């Protein structure tokens, strides 16, 4: 039989379940009106609770740098969802209530009322549930420190991409812990630092926090700590009142636990990280500090050995930025405006600050006359140009920050020269000495040291620019020059105090209302023909008249009323044939330069200048005599190079009578005069530059040089000596000198050309500080250093300071040195027409400055014949060879 399934139910239980379901379902309809009222009331309470919670969250997030709790955010989201459902229910509420009948106990459409009533009940429960969850003790928590706060910046930046990538590489790849960015005011350092800050937001760099602080000229430790504290969520009224030591400890405790980047903008002196509480960056903690400054000295004090200079824009970049500021419509306003605009942009010399301000000033100028006027104003007295009141005070901060008062007048003096003028350092120092900015009473050596120190201060402050090629020259940025002229005129209040009108086509001395107020005047590079009249310049100390090629005559009266004049520079006036004897009236004159003039003789009145200390007579192609020079009793420096008149026997006698002579730069054409000079110990001690031209040795053919401590440069051209030696008696009799003693320790430059008797230059072993060597057109030279001769002077390693070596047209040259040399400073080697030179003294193991070295050559076949010690040496140095075609010409030293 099959199985039987039996089911048993309790009748009461079934009836109970059915009755409950019926009651609930009926309640959805019967209780609808009451439920809707309750829902609206509870929803109103929930919204108020939501608003209270949201207000607490907003306040804490905004004022206390906190972040809302996830459960709070979830609750607010749920309330928002319920609110939307509630509003949706209310849209049909009136219609649903109208369906009810029999006093609300029934409906005209039972099904629709039932479904709506059920939704209301469920909504009521959900509202009640959310309301009970909305009682929070705390709604936010302290946020993790924001990794970076992006800084506002112009949408388009011109000309910084390469620099930005270099700095980024330093920070992320090269491992530099502290990076210093320096440059002149207005060059874009802050913009670059801002881009670095923002770049951290674009890159996943692994740093916990990036902090930006503006330091400014007078650093306030309390304020800087406050700025750092805000980024670390340490700020608040209570923390603001804590002493600096405790604040430093708090900062250290936070930063010591993470990798950070600290960006310090605009620092003027060393910022002590320890005092701030900032852990010192190291490879171990991986932290970084980047700062901007106008002073390279500050970089050194911040322990940055290799700071990065932020330079002005290149001409094409400057023009691009200027066009953006001026605008396309203005540039198209007249066919001539673009060309004029380029000239205006050129006046800014690539300085972004000036390009921005002047570009914006010219943006509304659409008449060509306005642009021509702008060029005139910028060329004559730029301080009066609209917008300069924004530029010059910013640049003046660098001047104000010069700590030594002695440095400031030296800086202002540099503004006397034309735009972009290359100033020789030593000549500049001579001017400063004569003006009294530097005291020369103790010794010239000390005065020169002070002068070079001042130049260094100005270069490191970015107020002077050192020439990249010729380190003996500096120049001044054009906008910085305008700032200096503005300061020199008492911020424009006394323009006649310093009159500078250079290269403006003057044909006569400008009209001056009050000559007695003029202290310095520069009229260089004009077309002045005659200096006449008798201006009463009672305060005038410097008068620059260089390169007025049309200057023919100076009247007898001109010098009568300039009693305080100490510097008179007439060099480069190629038409000037004589000076009036009344030059004797310049009773205070200390410096006189007549180089490149057309005079045959010096005026007799010159001998009466008892205070004259510096006299330059270079390249005077008609000068026949300077007899009577011994009467200039205070003369300390005489320069007579490449003039028709060279040193002769009588002049040697006269020069020995000058008791105060310290520097002698001289050209010689006679072997007898050479011998007489080199046998005059006091004159030998004065020699700084020695030029031998056409000297034919009449006896042994050997030029023997004595010990010359001050000799700096030697030029030997078309001379017949077969050998140059250091005086043996000096070597043997100097009991206090070792065999390694070098007797030409100041000699830095040697140029030898067309000397067909010389076979070697072994004497250069005694020039340890040689930086530049040129040997040209000397057909018998076989080796620069002869091995056999050098062996007698054991222990001397040559060319340790050599930076530049040029060898040209040396048919017999086989060797520079017989074994590899270290060349720690070498930057360039020029080799042309030296067919027998097969081997260079280079080795793969030597420590040479690879990043700067360039080896220039002209013949491909010569390079193919170069012999290498080994493959490693060839692979190391071959990339430094640069081919220069036949159009490259050797430039001779004049």
QUIKA-V420180 format. One record per residue. RES is the residue in one letter. BURIAL is # if it has 24 or more other ideal C-beta (glycine too) atoms within 12 Angstrom, else .. Layout:
RES|BURIAL / RES|BURIAL
This chain:
X|. / X|. / X|. / X|. / X|. / X|. / X|. / X|. / X|. / X|. / X|. / X|. / X|. / X|. / X|. / X|. / X|. / X|. / X|. / X|. / X|. / X|. / X|. / X|. / X|. / X|. / X|. / X|# / X|# / X|# / X|# / X|# / X|# / X|. / X|# / X|# / X|. / X|. / X|# / X|. / X|. / X|# / X|# / X|. / X|. / X|# / X|# / X|. / X|# / X|# / X|. / X|. / X|# / X|# / X|. / X|# / X|# / X|. / X|. / X|# / X|. / X|. / X|. / X|# / X|# / X|. / X|. / X|# / X|. / X|. / X|. / X|# / X|. / X|. / X|# / X|# / X|. / X|# / X|# / X|. / X|. / X|# / X|# / X|. / X|. / X|# / X|. / X|. / X|# / X|. / X|. / X|. / X|# / X|. / X|. / X|# / X|# / X|. / X|# / X|# / X|. / X|. / X|. / X|# / X|. / X|. / X|# / X|. / X|. / X|. / X|. / X|. / X|# / X|# / X|. / X|# / X|# / X|# / X|# / X|# / X|# / X|. / X|# / X|# / X|. / X|# / X|# / X|. / X|. / X|# / X|# / X|. / X|. / X|# / X|. / X|# / X|. / X|. / X|# / X|# / X|. / X|. / X|. / X|. / X|# / X|. / X|# / X|# / X|. / X|. / X|# / X|. / X|. / X|. / X|. / X|. / X|# / X|# / X|# / X|# / X|. / X|. / X|# / X|# / X|. / X|# / X|# / X|# / X|. / X|# / X|# / X|# / X|. / X|. / X|. / X|# / X|# / X|# / X|# / X|# / X|# / X|# / X|# / X|# / X|# / X|# / X|# / X|# / X|# / X|# / X|# / X|# / X|# / X|# / X|# / X|# / X|# / X|# / X|# / X|# / X|. / X|. / X|. / X|. / X|# / X|. / X|# / X|# / X|# / X|# / X|# / X|# / X|# / X|# / X|# / X|. / X|. / X|. / X|# / X|. / X|# / X|. / X|. / X|# / X|# / X|# / X|# / X|# / X|# / X|# / X|# / X|# / X|# / X|# / X|# / X|. / X|. / X|. / X|# / X|. / X|. / X|. / X|. / X|# / X|. / X|. / X|# / X|# / X|# / X|# / X|# / X|# / X|. / X|# / X|# / X|. / X|. / X|. / X|# / X|# / X|# / X|# / X|# / X|# / X|# / X|# / X|# / X|# / X|# / X|# / X|# / X|. / X|# / X|. / X|. / X|# / X|# / X|# / X|# / X|# / X|# / X|. / X|. / X|. / X|. / X|. / X|# / X|# / X|# / X|# / X|# / X|# / X|# / X|# / X|# / X|# / X|# / X|# / X|# / X|. / X|. / X|# / X|. / X|# / X|. / X|. / X|# / X|# / X|# / X|# / X|# / X|# / X|# / X|. / X|. / X|. / X|# / X|# / X|# / X|. / X|# / X|# / X|# / X|# / X|# / X|# / X|. / X|. / X|. / X|# / X|# / X|. / X|# / X|. / X|. / X|. / X|# / X|. / X|. / X|# / X|# / X|. / X|. / X|# / X|# / X|# / X|# / X|# / X|# / X|# / X|# / X|# / X|# / X|# / X|# / X|# / X|# / X|# / X|# / X|. / X|# / X|# / X|# / X|. / X|# / X|. / X|. / X|. / X|. / X|# / X|# / X|. / X|. / X|# / X|# / X|. / X|# / X|# / X|# / X|# / X|# / X|# / X|# / X|. / X|# / X|. / X|# / X|# / X|. / X|. / X|# / X|# / X|. / X|# / X|# / X|# / X|# / X|# / X|# / X|. / X|# / X|# / X|. / X|. / X|. / X|# / X|# / X|# / X|# / X|# / X|# / X|# / X|# / X|# / X|# / X|# / X|# / X|# / X|# / X|# / X|# / X|# / X|# / X|# / X|# / X|# / X|# / X|# / X|# / X|# / X|# / X|# / X|# / X|# / X|# / X|# / X|# / X|# / X|. / X|# / X|. / X|. / X|. / X|# / X|. / X|. / X|# / X|# / X|. / X|# / X|# / X|# / X|. / X|# / X|# / X|# / X|# / X|# / X|# / X|# / X|# / X|# / X|# / X|# / X|# / X|# / X|. / X|. / X|. / X|. / X|# / X|. / X|# / X|# / X|# / X|# / X|# / X|# / X|# / X|# / X|# / X|# / X|# / X|# / X|# / X|# / X|# / X|# / X|# / X|. / X|. / X|# / X|. / X|. / X|# / X|# / X|# / X|# / X|# / X|# / X|# / X|# / X|# / X|# / X|. / X|# / X|. / X|. / X|# / X|# / X|. / X|# / X|. / X|. / X|# / X|. / X|# / X|# / X|# / X|# / X|# / X|# / X|# / X|# / X|# / X|# / X|# / X|# / X|. / X|. / X|# / X|. / X|. / X|. / X|# / X|. / X|# / X|. / X|# / X|# / X|# / X|# / X|# / X|# / X|# / X|# / X|# / X|# / X|. / X|. / X|# / X|. / X|. / X|# / X|. / X|. / X|. / X|# / X|# / X|# / X|. / X|# / X|. / X|# / X|# / X|# / X|# / X|# / X|# / X|# / X|# / X|# / X|# / X|# / X|# / X|# / X|. / X|# / X|# / X|# / X|. / X|# / X|# / X|# / X|# / X|# / X|. / X|# / X|# / X|# / X|# / X|# / X|# / X|# / X|# / X|# / X|# / X|# / X|# / X|. / X|# / X|# / X|# / X|. / X|# / X|# / X|# / X|# / X|# / X|. / X|# / X|# / X|# / X|# / X|# / X|# / X|# / X|# / X|# / X|# / X|. / X|. / X|# / X|. / X|. / X|# / X|. / X|. / X|# / X|. / X|. / X|# / X|. / X|# / X|# / X|# / X|# / X|# / X|# / X|# / X|# / X|# / X|# / X|# / X|# / X|# / X|# / X|# / X|. / X|. / X|# / X|# / X|. / X|# / X|# / X|# / X|. / X|# / X|. / X|# / X|# / X|# / X|# / X|# / X|# / X|# / X|# / X|# / X|# / X|# / X|# / X|. / X|# / X|# / X|# / X|. / X|# / X|# / X|. / X|# / X|. / X|. / X|# / X|# / X|# / X|# / X|# / X|# / X|# / X|# / X|# / X|# / X|# / X|. / X|# / X|. / X|# / X|. / X|. / X|. / X|. / X|# / X|# / X|# / X|# / X|# / X|# / X|# / X|# / X|# / X|# / X|# / X|# / X|# / X|# / X|# / X|# / X|# / X|# / X|# / X|# / X|. / X|# / X|# / X|# / X|# / X|# / X|. / X|. / X|# / X|# / X|. / X|. / X|. / X|. / X|. / X|. / X|. / X|. / X|. / X|. / X|# / X|# / X|# / X|. / X|# / X|# / X|# / X|# / X|# / X|# / X|# / X|# / X|# / X|# / X|# / X|# / X|# / X|# / X|# / X|# / X|# / X|# / X|# / X|# / X|# / X|# / X|# / X|# / X|# / X|# / X|# / X|# / X|# / X|# / X|# / X|# / X|# / X|# / X|# / X|# / X|# / X|# / X|# / X|# / X|# / X|. / X|. / X|# / X|# / X|. / X|. / X|# / X|. / X|. / X|# / X|# / X|# / X|# / X|# / X|# / X|# / X|# / X|# / X|# / X|# / X|# / X|# / X|# / X|# / X|. / X|# / X|# / X|# / X|# / X|# / X|# / X|. / X|. / X|# / X|# / X|. / X|# / X|. / X|# / X|# / X|# / X|# / X|# / X|# / X|# / X|# / X|# / X|# / X|# / X|# / X|# / X|. / X|# / X|# / X|# / X|# / X|. / X|. / X|. / X|# / X|. / X|# / X|. / X|. / X|. / X|. / X|# / X|# / X|# / X|# / X|# / X|# / X|# / X|. / X|. / X|# / X|# / X|. / X|. / X|# / X|. / X|. / X|. / X|. / X|. / X|. / X|. / X|. / X|. / X|# / X|# / X|. / X|. / X|# / X|# / X|. / X|. / X|. / X|. / X|. / X|. / X|. / X|. / X|# / X|. / X|. / X|# / X|.
